[in-house]
Amino acid sequence: MVNHGFIMVTSQRSIVVGGGVAGIAAAWRLAKAGHRVTLVESRHALGGRARSFPDPVEKGRLVDSCQHVVMGCCSSLLALLRQMGLSGLLRPHPVIHFLSHGGRRSRFEASRLPPPGHLAWALAGLHHLGVADKAGIAASIASLAVRGTGTAPTFGEWLARRGQGARVVRDFWDLVIVSALNQPSDGACPRLARKVFIDGFLAARDSHELRLPIIPLEDLFHRHMGERLAGAGVRILTATDCKTLLPGRGRVTGIALRDGARLEAETVVLAVPWERLPALLAGLPEGAVRCRGERLRRAGIAAVHLWFDRRVLPTAHAALVGATAQWLFRHPVADAGDGYLQAVVSGIDETNHDAESLANAVIGDIGRFCPASRRARLIKSKVVRENLATFRVPPGVENDRPRPGIVFPGLAIAGDWTGTGWPATMEGACRSGIEAANALLAPQGC
C-alpha cells in the first residue's frame, strides 16, 4: 500500500455496476480508500434517473426530465458534493413558496427560534389554512415527534385518529407526503411518513430548505461528478451493460459484460434496481443470495413541461395547494423572460390521467394559481412519465428492503430501494452507496 496524498493506493480492484447516485457514492468512497475502481453504467451518462434532454424550444440547452430536489436534511449527499468541491452547484432556497388559488402566496421560512420551534411562525403564516387547522397540525406534529404513530396501520389512519380532516390532509399533510413518498398518506407506511416530518422539518433549522441545482442534472452528475470521479482514479465505462457476475473460489471475482468481455475484481457493488438483480446474480450458486427486493412495487412520477412566451411564475419554485401537480419549477438557468415551467406530479399512479388530460389539468391549474399565465401564450407542452421513479411504501415495506452491504463474499448491494431508513430519494441512494462501500472496506468485508 502506497500513500499518494489523500488516496491510499492499493492493489485492490473494485467494480461498481450502476452509475446513479448510489453507484457514484460507492465509487467515490472506494476510490478515496485507495481501490482501483471501474464504474460501469449501461446508459450514455451517469446520474441514473436524474437525467436531462435537449430543450426543443431553447436550442443548445438541456431540460431535466423530472426536477430533483436536495433538502437541507440530505446530509450524506451534501457531504459528498462538498468533498467533490461541487457544493456551489446547488443554490439554497431558505423560503418555500406555497401558492393557493388566485395566486395568493405564503412564505414558509424558519424563524430565529431554535428547533423544533423554528417553523411555528412559518406554519402560522400559511394563508390557505385556518387557525383551527394550524393548531391541529402543530399538535399532531408534536405528538408525532414525541409519541410516534403508535399502532396505526397507515399514516392516513394515524391522521384520522388525530382528527385531521380530508381538506387539511389534502392541503397540508399529503402535499408533503405525496411529494416525499410518492404515495398518499392513506396507504403510506407510518414509519417513513414520520421520518419525512421529523428529519425534514424538525431536526435542524435548515432541514426543510430546498437546494436546487443551478445547472441541468446531466451536467451535474455526468460532467461534473464524472470529472471528480475520474480525477480520483475511477475508470468510467458508460454505454456498457453488465450481463452477470463471475463466481470463483466461493466469492465474486468480477463481471461479464453483454459484449462478451470480462472484468476482474476483488469486490463488486451492484448499485442497480432490484428488478435487475435476478439476471446479474444468475451466475452465483442457486439460493446463495436472498435480497427480498422482489416484493417491492414501482410507483411513477410525471413531469409536465410547459413553454410559455413569457415568465408566468414569479419565484424559482412553488408548492401548489389542492392542485394536480405538487410543485412548479422554473429552469435553473432561466433569464427574466424565460417562460419555461415544469410541473411535477407525484402519486401519478393514483390518477387516471393520460398524457393529454394530465397536461390539460396542469395547464388549467396554472391558470388559477399563476395569474400572469392568463396573458401568456403556450408555445409547447411535453409530458415525461417516469414509471420506475420510486417504490411504493405500504405498511411493512421496510421488511422488504434488504440492508445495503455485503450479500455474498466480495459482493455488496446498494440503491435507494435498500433499507437505509429513507424513502426513495437521492439521499437514500447516497447513503446506501457509502454503506455498501464501507462494508467492503471493513477487514471482514473483503
C-alpha positions, -999 to +999 in steps of 0.1 A: +000+000+000+014+034-010+002+068+003-001+093-026-015+124-009-051+119+001-055+085-016-041+052-003-033+033-034-037-005-031-038-034-055-075-039-046-097-038-077-134-029-073-162-027-098-194-007-093-223-016-115-247+013-119-239+050-124-268+065-104-263+084-071-257+051-052-231+039-077-214+073-077-212+074-039-199+039-037-172+045-064-161+077-047-158+061-013-138+031-027-115+053-047-108+075-018-099+044+002-073+035-025-092+009-046-088+009-083-124+014-093-142+008-125-177+023-127-200+005-153-231+023-165-255+009-192-267+044-203-247+070-221-244+092-190-241+090-152-270+100-130-294+072-132-330+085-132-316+121-127-313+129-164-319+156-190-329+160-226-324+187-252-347+217-249-369+217-280-376+254-278-344+270-264-318+254-286-285+245-271-296+239-235-308+209-216-341+204-197-343+180-167-367+152-174-380+155-138-368+180-113-348+165-084-345+184-052-320+182-024-332+193+011-311+205+040-316+172+058-298+153+030-266+153+049-248+125+031-255+138-004-245+173+007-213+159+022-205+141-010-209+172-031-188+191-005-160+165-008-161+168-046-160+206-044-194+209-060-215+224-033-217+257-053-237+239-079-267+238-056-285+271-047-301+272-012-337+283-011-345+291+026-381+302+017-406+277+004-434+294-015-469+280-012-494+290-039-531+287-034-560+296-058-558+331-072-520+332-069-520+340-031-486+332-019-474+321+016-437+322+026-426+292+046-394+302+063-376+294+096-376+320+123-347+326+148-362+302+173-342+270+179-356+237+165-382+223+168-400+256+173-382+274+144-411+267+119-440+277+142-443+311+126-440+296+091-469+273+098-489+302+112-483+322+080-499+296+057-528+316+043-548+286+030-552+271+064-575+283+092-565+289+128-580+256+140-563+238+111-529+251+121-534+243+158-544+208+149-514+204+126-490+218+152-504+194+179-502+165+156-466+172+146-457+175+183-474+141+190-456+126+160-422+137+174-429+126+210-451+095+207-448+084+171-476+068+152-484+040+177-504+011+163-519+029+134-517+007+103-512+036+079-502+072+082-536+082+070-553+062+098-530+080+123-541+113+109-577+103+112-572+094+148-557+128+154-588+144+139-572+157+108-600+161+082-599+154+045-593+191+035-564+195+059-549+162+048-551+173+011-539+208+016-510+201+041-502+166+050-505+150+016-488+179-001-457+169+019-462+131+019-470+126-017-440+148-027-417+128-004-431+093-006-449+094-040-480+080-023-509+095-004-510+091+034-540+068+034-518+039+022-484+050+034-460+034+059-463+053+092-426+050+100-414+065+067-441+092+069-429+101+104-393+103+092-403+128+065-416+153+091-391+147+118-360+147+096-373+170+070-388+197+093-378+194+129-343+181+131-324+213+123-331+249+113-323+242+076-337+207+073-367+218+053-348+241+030-346+233-007-313+232-026-319+233-063-292+226-089-282+257-109-273+235-139-291+207-156-289+173-138-269+157-166-243+184-163-242+179-125-240+142-123-223+132-156-200+160-164-190+175-130-193+144-107-179+123-135-149+146-137-143+143-100-146+105-101-121+104-130-098+127-110-099+103-081-088+075-104-121+059-113-124+044-147-159+052-161-174+029-187-207+043-200-230+026-226-216-006-211-240-033-200-232-058-173-247-092-181-238-113-150-214-118-121-184-141-123-180-165-094-149-183-083-134-199-052-166-192-032-167-154-039-174-129-067-144-124-089-157-099-115-184-093-140-192-104-176-203-077-200-230-080-226-204-078-254-186-109-240-158-090-223-149-098-187-137-075-159-120-090-129-120-075-094-118-085-058-150-067-048-182-057-067-210-033-058-243-038-076-259-003-074-288-012-097-327-015-094-339-046-077-355-058-109-321-064-124-307-085-096-320-119-107-302-118-141-270-104-126-270-130-098-277-159-121-240-169-122-239-175-085-249-207-068-287-210-066-301-196-034-268-181-024-282-145-023-316-136-009-322-098-013-360-097-008-364-068-031-387-088-053-417-079-032-413-042-038-436-025-063-429+006-085-445+040-084-444+066-111-439+103-113-448+126-142-433+159-152-454+183-174-430+206-193-445+239-205-430+266-226-448+299-225-438+331-244-431+349-211-424+342-174-455+331-155-441+321-121-425+349-101-404+326-079-380+298-087-404+273-073-438+269-058-457+243-039-493+241-051-522+237-027-550+215-039-538+211-075-530+182-098-492+189-095-475+194-062-446+216-074-437+241-101-401+249-111-385+273-134-355+264-155-323+266-133-306+290-157-337+309-168-334+346-177-360+372-169-381+365-200-378+327-199-413+311-199-403+275-193-421+258-164-420+223-151-449+208-131-441+177-110-469+153-104-461+127-078-486+099-069-494+097-106-504+060-102-534+072-081-549+091-110-564+080-144-547+107-164-533+100-198-506+124-211-530+148-228-555+150-199-527+154-175-512+183-194-546+200-197-553+196-160-519+212-151-524+240-176-558+247-161-542+248-126-515+272-137-542+295-150-558+295-115-525+297-095-504+319-117-524+349-129-496+360-152-502+329-173-535+343-185-517+368-206-491+343-218-492+321-249-484+284-245-458+275-272-453+239-264-460+212-239-444+178-232-453+151-206-425+129-193-436+100-173-411+080-152-429+048-144-400+034-124-394+066-104-397+051-069-411+022-050-445+021-032-444+024+006-473+005+020-472-006+057-445-032+062-424-021+032-393-018+054-394-056+059-390-060+022-359-038+019-325-055+025-298-036+041-272-021+018-240-041+022-225-075+017-248-103+004-221-127-008-183-128-003-169-099-023-203-086-033-224-057-019-257-042-030-268-006-030-296+016-042-323+039-030-346+008-026-324-008+000-331-005+037-315+028+046-345+040+066-350+067+039-377+068+012-366+065-025-346+097-026-311+107-037-301+109-001-312+073+005-293+063-026-261+081-015-263+066+020-267+031+005-236+035-017-214+047+011-227+019+034-220-007+007-185+006+001-178+007+039-189-029+043-164-040+016-137-019+031-141-034+066-115-062+073-141-089+071-157-074+040-131-085+015 
